[in-house]
């Protein structure tokens, strides 16, 4: 289950940010996870909660933003959601399109509460 490693890395980054703000409490952690990132959001949530269990009186909440896979047509500029792995542009039929979202796995924000 690689979600445990991801949750651990997220918490390490969050704690690093919290050290830059002595006395502040981490309230919320925001992640962006793409449809094709290979991460199960429910499993990641479970691992995040398990790593924090009993360690803090008010553990931060995890806010996961799911990003669907979208491509952009180089010819006409249309951005479209992929259906059935079809990458051809639905507007002009161009077969060559590029991914613009859906592969993300990023720490979007850390919400802190100052004392």
C-alpha positions as CSV (number, residue, x, y, z in Angstrom):
1,X,0.0,0.0,0.0
2,X,2.0,3.0,-1.2
3,X,-0.6,5.4,0.2
4,X,1.0,5.0,3.6
5,X,4.3,6.2,2.2
6,X,2.5,9.1,0.5
7,X,0.7,10.0,3.7
8,X,4.0,9.9,5.6
9,X,5.7,12.2,3.1
10,X,2.8,14.6,3.2
11,X,3.0,14.8,7.0
12,X,6.7,15.3,6.9
13,X,6.3,18.3,4.5
14,X,3.4,19.6,6.7
15,X,5.5,19.4,9.8
16,X,8.4,21.1,8.1
17,X,6.1,24.0,7.2
18,X,4.7,24.1,10.7
19,X,8.2,24.5,12.1
20,X,8.5,27.7,10.1
21,X,5.6,29.1,12.2
22,X,6.4,28.3,15.9
23,X,3.3,27.9,18.0
24,X,1.0,27.6,15.1
25,X,-1.4,24.6,14.8
26,X,-1.9,22.9,11.5
27,X,-5.7,22.8,10.9
28,X,-6.1,21.5,7.4
29,X,-4.0,20.0,4.7
30,X,-5.1,20.2,1.1
31,X,-4.0,17.7,-1.6
32,X,-4.7,17.5,-5.3
33,X,-4.9,14.0,-6.7
34,X,-5.3,13.3,-10.3
35,X,-7.5,10.5,-11.7
36,X,-4.4,8.8,-13.2
37,X,-2.0,9.4,-10.3
38,X,-2.5,5.8,-9.1
39,X,-3.6,6.8,-5.6
40,X,-6.8,5.6,-3.9
41,X,-8.1,8.7,-2.0
42,X,-10.0,6.6,0.6
43,X,-6.8,4.6,1.4
44,X,-4.8,7.8,1.6
45,X,-7.3,9.3,4.0
46,X,-7.2,6.1,6.1
47,X,-3.4,6.2,6.2
48,X,-3.3,9.9,7.0
49,X,-5.7,9.4,9.9
50,X,-3.8,6.3,11.2
51,X,-0.5,8.1,11.2
52,X,-2.0,10.9,13.3
53,X,-4.1,8.8,15.7
54,X,-3.3,9.7,19.3
55,X,-0.4,12.0,18.3
56,X,-2.1,15.3,18.5
57,X,-5.1,16.6,20.5
58,X,-6.6,18.3,17.4
59,X,-5.2,16.6,14.3
60,X,-5.5,18.4,11.0
61,X,-8.2,17.4,8.5
62,X,-7.2,16.2,5.1
63,X,-9.0,17.9,2.1
64,X,-8.5,15.9,-1.1
65,X,-9.4,17.6,-4.4
66,X,-9.9,15.0,-7.1
67,X,-8.7,16.1,-10.6
68,X,-10.2,14.3,-13.6
69,X,-8.0,13.5,-16.6
70,X,-8.2,16.3,-19.2
71,X,-6.4,16.8,-22.5
72,X,-5.8,19.9,-24.7
73,X,-5.9,19.9,-28.5
74,X,-2.8,21.5,-30.0
75,X,-4.8,22.4,-33.1
76,X,-7.9,24.0,-31.8
77,X,-7.1,24.5,-28.1
78,X,-10.1,22.6,-26.8
79,X,-9.7,21.2,-23.3
80,X,-11.8,18.0,-22.8
81,X,-12.3,15.2,-20.3
82,X,-11.1,11.8,-21.5
83,X,-13.8,9.2,-21.9
84,X,-12.9,5.5,-22.4
85,X,-9.2,6.6,-22.8
86,X,-10.0,8.4,-26.1
87,X,-7.4,11.1,-26.6
88,X,-8.7,12.4,-30.0
89,X,-10.1,15.9,-29.9
90,X,-13.9,15.8,-29.8
91,X,-14.2,19.1,-31.6
92,X,-11.8,18.9,-34.6
93,X,-10.8,15.2,-34.5
94,X,-7.1,15.9,-34.1
95,X,-5.5,12.6,-32.9
96,X,-2.5,14.3,-31.1
97,X,-3.5,15.9,-27.8
98,X,-1.6,16.6,-24.6
99,X,-2.5,15.9,-20.9
100,X,-3.2,19.1,-18.9
101,X,-4.6,17.5,-15.7
102,X,-5.2,14.2,-14.1
103,X,-1.7,13.2,-13.2
104,X,-1.4,15.5,-10.2
105,X,-0.2,14.4,-6.7
106,X,0.6,17.6,-5.0
107,X,0.4,19.3,-1.6
108,X,-1.9,22.3,-2.5
109,X,-1.9,24.1,0.9
110,X,-1.4,23.9,4.6
111,X,-3.8,25.9,6.7
112,X,-2.3,27.1,10.0
113,X,-4.0,28.6,13.1
114,X,-1.8,31.2,14.9
115,X,-1.9,31.2,18.7
